[in-house]
C-alpha cells in the first residue's frame, strides 16, 4: 500500500526545505510518495525544490502561474499513484510526525476519510479572527450537513484516493476545504477525526489566508448544500 502526500506551495522559500525533509524522515508502515506542486512561486521556492530533488526522490510539478491551493491539489492528485492521499501545507503549521496518527483509522479501521483536528489537540489558538472563523465554519457545516466534527477548516485531510477522485472537485482556491467536506457529507461518508499538533504562523511569517477566503468558504458550504 502507498500514501501520496501532496504539498501545494506558493512562495514558501523559508519553509519548503524543512517540510520536505520532515516528510522524508517520517517512518510509516506503508510506502510514501511525495508530490510537490509549485503553484507559480516567484520567490525562489522552485529553485529550492529542484535542489532538493537531487537529494530526495519526489515528484515536482510546476504551475507557470499561480492558480490556488485547490488547483495545486488537483494537479498533484492527477499524478498520484497511492491508495491514500494526504494534503500537506508547506508552511510548517502542521507536523508530519502526525502521519501515523492520521493513517491509523484508514489502515486499521477501514475509514475512508480522516481529518486532523486542531481543536482535539492541545494547541496554541493563533490569531483570534482565524480561530473564530474556523469555529464558525465548523458550526455551519455541522448545521447544514448534519455532521458532528470539530475542525472543518483543518489543513490535514486524508482520503482513500478513489473517494477524493470521485468528488469532481471544482474550486481552485482555499475553498477546496469546504467543497470537499460538503461533497463527502452529501455522499454519507463518515469523517473520522484525530487530534493533531498545530503551530499557527502569523501574517508576518507569510500566512496567506485572508478574511475573504472565509467568506468564500461560507458561500461554498451553502452552494453545495443545494447544488
C-alpha positions in Angstrom: 0.0 0.0 0.0 1.1 3.6 -0.6 0.2 7.1 0.5 0.6 10.1 -1.8 1.5 13.2 0.1 0.6 16.3 -2.0 2.5 19.5 -1.0 1.0 22.6 -2.6 3.4 25.5 -2.3 3.3 29.2 -3.3 6.2 31.4 -2.2 7.4 29.3 0.7 11.1 29.6 0.3 11.6 29.9 4.1 9.9 26.6 5.0 9.8 24.4 1.9 13.2 22.7 2.5 12.3 21.8 6.1 8.8 20.5 5.3 10.2 18.2 2.6 12.9 16.9 4.9 10.4 16.3 7.6 8.1 14.3 5.3 11.1 12.3 4.0 12.2 11.5 7.6 8.8 10.2 8.8 8.7 6.5 9.2 5.4 4.9 8.1 4.1 1.3 7.8 3.3 1.8 4.1 5.2 3.3 1.2 5.0 7.1 0.7 5.1 9.2 -2.4 5.7 12.9 -2.2 4.3 15.2 -4.9 5.4 18.9 -4.5 3.3 21.3 -6.6 4.9 24.7 -7.0 2.0 27.0 -7.7 3.7 29.7 -9.7 6.1 30.8 -7.0 8.5 33.7 -7.7 10.5 33.9 -4.5 12.9 31.0 -5.1 10.7 28.2 -3.9 11.0 26.3 -7.2 14.8 26.5 -7.2 15.0 25.1 -3.7 12.7 22.2 -4.7 14.9 21.5 -7.7 18.0 21.3 -5.5 16.1 19.1 -3.0 15.3 16.7 -5.9 19.0 16.0 -6.2 18.9 14.6 -2.7 15.4 13.1 -2.4 13.2 11.1 -4.7 9.9 13.0 -5.1 7.7 14.3 -7.9 8.0 18.0 -8.7 5.3 19.8 -10.8 5.2 23.5 -11.5 2.3 25.8 -12.5 3.6 28.6 -14.7 1.1 30.9 -13.0 -0.4 30.9 -9.5 -3.7 29.2 -9.6 -4.6 28.5 -6.0 -4.4 25.7 -3.4 -7.3 23.7 -4.8 -5.8 23.8 -8.3 -2.4 22.6 -7.0 -4.1 19.7 -5.1 -5.9 18.7 -8.2 -2.7 18.7 -10.2 -1.0 16.6 -7.6 -3.9 14.2 -7.4 -3.7 13.6 -11.2 -0.1 12.4 -10.8 -0.7 10.4 -7.6 -0.3 6.6 -7.5 -1.1 5.9 -3.9 -4.0 4.2 -2.3 -4.4 7.2 0.1 -3.9 10.9 -0.4 -2.8 13.4 2.3 -2.7 17.1 1.9 0.4 18.8 3.5 0.7 22.6 3.6 4.2 23.8 3.0 4.3 26.3 5.9 5.2 24.2 8.9 1.9 24.8 10.7 1.2 21.1 10.5 3.7 18.4 11.7 4.4 15.3 9.5 5.1 13.4 12.7 1.3 13.2 13.0 1.1 11.0 9.8 0.9 7.7 11.8 -2.0 9.1 13.8 -3.8 10.2 10.7 -3.2 6.9 8.9 -4.2 4.5 11.7 -8.0 4.8 11.2 -7.6 4.2 7.5 -5.3 1.2 7.9 -6.8 -0.5 11.0 -10.5 0.6 11.0 -11.1 0.9 7.2 -12.3 4.6 7.4 -12.3 6.4 4.1 -11.7 10.0 5.3 -9.7 11.3 8.3 -9.4 14.9 9.4 -6.7 16.0 11.8 -8.4 18.2 14.4 -6.6 21.2 15.9 -9.4 21.5 18.4 -9.0 18.0 19.8 -5.3 18.6 20.1 -3.8 20.9 22.8 -2.6 23.7 20.6 -2.0 27.4 20.5 -5.1 29.3 19.3 -3.4 31.6 16.8 -5.0 34.8 15.5 -8.4 35.4 17.0 -10.1 36.2 13.7 -8.9 32.9 12.1 -9.8 30.9 15.2 -13.3 32.3 15.3 -13.7 31.9 11.5 -12.7 28.2 11.7 -15.1 27.6 14.6 -17.9 29.3 12.7 -17.3 27.2 9.5 -17.3 24.1 11.6 -20.6 25.1 13.2 -22.1 25.9 9.8 -21.0 22.6 8.2 -22.4 20.7 11.1 -25.7 22.6 10.9 -26.1 22.3 7.1 -24.9 18.7 6.6 -25.8 17.0 9.9 -22.2 16.3 10.8 -20.5 16.3 14.2 -17.0 17.3 13.6 -14.7 19.8 15.5 -12.5 21.2 12.8 -13.8 21.6 9.2 -11.0 24.0 8.1 -8.1 21.8 9.2 -5.3 21.6 6.7 -4.7 17.9 7.5 -7.2 15.9 5.5 -6.5 12.3 4.4 -8.6 10.3 1.9 -8.8 7.0 0.2 -7.8 8.1 -3.3 -10.9 6.8 -5.0 -13.1 8.9 -2.7 -11.2 12.1 -3.5 -11.1 11.5 -7.2 -14.8 10.8 -7.3 -15.8 14.2 -5.9 -15.4 16.1 -9.1 -13.7 19.0 -7.4 -14.2 22.4 -8.9 -12.7 25.1 -6.7 -9.1 26.3 -7.3 -8.5 28.3 -4.1 -8.7 27.7 -0.3 -12.4 26.8 -0.8 -11.2 23.4 -1.7 -11.7 22.6 2.0 -15.4 23.4 2.4 -16.1 21.9 -1.1 -14.5 18.6 -0.2 -16.2 18.4 3.2 -19.6 19.3 1.7 -19.4 16.7 -1.0 -18.2 14.0 1.3 -21.1 14.8 3.7 -23.6 14.6 0.9 -22.4 11.2 0.0 -22.9 10.0 3.5 -19.2 9.2 4.1 -18.1 9.4 7.7 -15.3 11.8 8.6 -13.1 10.4 11.4 -11.2 12.9 13.5 -7.9 12.6 15.3 -6.0 15.1 17.5 -3.0 16.8 15.8 -0.3 19.3 16.6 -0.7 22.8 15.2 1.7 25.7 15.2 -0.1 28.7 13.8 2.0 31.3 11.9 1.5 35.0 11.7 0.8 37.3 8.8 4.5 38.5 9.1 5.6 34.9 8.8 3.7 34.6 5.5 0.2 33.3 6.3 -1.8 33.7 3.2 -5.3 33.0 4.4 -7.4 36.2 4.3 -10.9 37.2 5.6 -12.2 36.9 2.0 -11.3 33.3 2.0 -13.6 32.7 4.9 -16.4 34.4 3.1 -15.8 32.2 0.1 -15.8 29.1 2.3 -19.2 30.1 3.7 -20.6 30.6 0.2 -19.2 27.2 -0.9 -20.9 25.4 2.0 -24.2 27.0 1.2 -23.8 26.4 -2.6 -23.0 22.7 -2.3 -25.8 22.1 0.2 -28.3 23.0 -2.5 -26.4 22.0 -5.7 
